[in-house]
Amino acid sequence: MADADVPGQGPGDGVVEEPSRSILRSETWIVLALSLGASGLSALISFIGSVTKPGGLKDQAATLNGSHAPGRPWLDLAWQLFGIATALVPVVLVAHLLLRERAGGLRAIGFDRRRPGFDLSRGVALAAVIGGSGLLLYLGARAAGFNLTVVPEALPEVWWKIPVLIASAVQNAVLEEVIVVGYLLRRLGQLGWSPLAALAASSVLRGSYHLYQGIGGFVGNMVMGALFVLLYRRWGRVGPLVAAHALIDIVAFVGYAPLAGYLGLPTP
């Protein structure tokens, strides 16, 4: 009897082998290429375009949530929902990969419903600290000419505006924290990276896909990324980080229009 026909040795026996380092390395590159790694490269190209354009950075704007079909609200809504849903596909891929290695899916990185009170309470506290200091850093960087003017939203006044902004904020939080913190740190650890090197990689990646905002956006998000890595290692969960990130973005997206005039920023 051939080895392939021996129970416990054949290709269809149900035995799951641990993936090799080469497979894990390729898998990580694929996940990043389909998500925030590609966003980092796009942000770099955008930044080069901004710094080589006549005029200062603060005189240029980067709009985060804009209309995809001006004057056609239902079509615009369809595009908004399509963009939010497809942006989360890499998270579904990560969940599948973690299930395949018998790690328990997203539960392995602490993105589940086991500790909602813990996640929300720490997320609220973290959002209060990061949100206030982040706003001051942004205003300072813009005043110094290191940052573009970031316009969090420029959507028309339609009934679905607030729900879409909230959904966009949650999507950003889930995508970034699951991939840049939970998944990436797990994979880099499996590949033998030191804790310091993994922290640096996660932080630089987070800063890279915010580079379209300017130097201030890059540095500020690197610092935030380093803090999030340290807190993830302490808590063992990305849940609080997702909650904090979502709250920060919700306040920025929904609160921009009424606060822009007080801060001397362009109104949508």
Secondary structure, DSSP 8 states (H G I E B T S, - for coil): --GGGSTTTSTTS-------HHHHHHHHHHHHHTTHHHHHHHHHHHHHHHHTSSS-GGGSEEESSB-SSTT-HHHHHHHHHHHHHHHTHHHHHHHHHHHHTTS-GGGGGT-SSS-HHHHHHHHHHHHHHHHHHHHHHHHHHHHTT-B-EEES-B--S-TTHHHHHHHHHHHHHHHHIIIIIIIHHHHHHHTT--HHHHHHHHHHHHHHTTGGGBHHHHHHHHHHHHHHHHHHHHHS-SHHHHHHHHHHHHHHHHHHHHHHTTTT----
